[in-house]
Amino acid sequence: GFLRFFMSALAGLFGLMPPAQLARVYGWGWYVHAIVTAATVAYMPFSQLRHIVTTPVFLLVQTLRGRH
C-alpha cells in the first residue's frame, strides 16, 4: 500500500545522496527517532495506547488465576 510506496521513494532519495551527507542524515535521524520514541513511551499511560501493555498483562494474570 501507501507505506510501501513511501518507504521505497524514501530509500530511492537516500540512494542518491553522497556517503558523507548520508552519514549526517543518519545521525540526525537517529536522534529524531530516539526523541519520538521517548515521547511516545511517555505519552502511553495517558492514551489508549496503554492497552498495548495492560491487556496482555491482564490476560496473563487471568490465565494464571484460572479465570479465562
N, C-alpha and C positions, 0 to 999 in steps of 0.2 A: 503494500500500500504506500501511503504517503511517506511514512517514516523511512522505508527502504529507499525511496526516491531521494529524499532529503539527505540521508546518510551517504548515498552514492555520489550525489552532487558535491557534498562537503569533502568527501575523500578525493574527488577529482580536483577541487580547488587546492587542497593541501598538496596534491601531487605536482602542481605547477610551481610551487614555492621552492626557492633555493634552500639547501640544507641549513644554512645559518639562520635564515628567517624562520624556517620550520621549527628549529630548536627554541627560538624565542617564543613563538606561538605556543609550543608545547609547555613551556614554563608557566606562562600566563594562564593557559588552560587548566593546568594542574591546580593553581591557586583558586581560580574561579570554581572549579569542581569541588574543592575542599570547603569553600565558603558556602556554596549552595547545599552541599551535603550536611554540613553542621547546622545550617538554618532549618533544613527540613527535619532533622532529628530533634532540634529544639522546639519546633512547632508541633510535632506529632502529638504530644499529650493534650493539646488544645483543639485538636481537629478530629475528624472522622478517621484519620489515618491511624489513630491509636488502636483501632480494631485489628490492624495487621499484627500487632503484638499480643493484645489481650485475648483475642478469640482462640488462637492455638493454645495459649496457657490455660484458658478456661476449659477447653475441650480435654486437654491432658489431665487436669485436676478431676474433672467429672469422670473420665475413664478410669483413673486410678481409684476413685471412690466407688466405682461400680454403678454409677447412676446414668450411664449413657447407653 
